[in-house]
C-alpha cells in the first residue's frame, strides 16, 4: 500500500469518526470501496485524468481551491458499470452514488 493510499485511509477514518453515524456512513464506505476497486488513490487519479477530469483532479491534490465536479462527470469518468455496481452494493441509486462521490472526492483527495 502506497503512502497516498495510507493517507486516504486515514482521511476516510477521520471523516468517518467525525460523523454521527460512525461506520454506517454510506458515502465514506462508497468512497473507500471506489478507492479499493481503482487500485488506490493513484489508480483513481489516473482514471479521472484519462476521463477528462485531469484539471479538477490536479486541483484536489494542489494547495489551491478544489475545482468542483458534478454527478454526471463522475459517472462519465468512472463508467456506468462502476457506478451501478457501487449503487447495487450499497442499496442506492446511481444518481445518489455519483452525486455523493462528486461531493466527497474533492475533499478526500485534497486531504
SULTAPE-V503936 format. One record per pair of residues at least 6 apart in sequence whose C-alpha atoms are under 7 Angstrom apart, sorted by the first residue. I is the first residue (numbers start at 0). J is the second residue. Records with the same first field share a line. If there is no record, write none. Layout:
I->J + J
This chain:
3->40
4->39 + 40
7->107
10->107 + 110
11->27
15->21 + 22 + 24 + 27
26->99
29->85
30->100
34->40 + 43
37->43
44->56
46->76
47->53 + 56 + 76
48->56
50->76
55->66 + 67
58->64 + 65 + 66
59->65 + 105 + 108 + 109
60->108 + 109
65->105
68->101
69->98 + 101
70->94 + 97 + 98 + 101
71->97
73->97 + 101
74->82 + 97
82->93 + 96 + 97
83->93
86->92 + 93 + 96
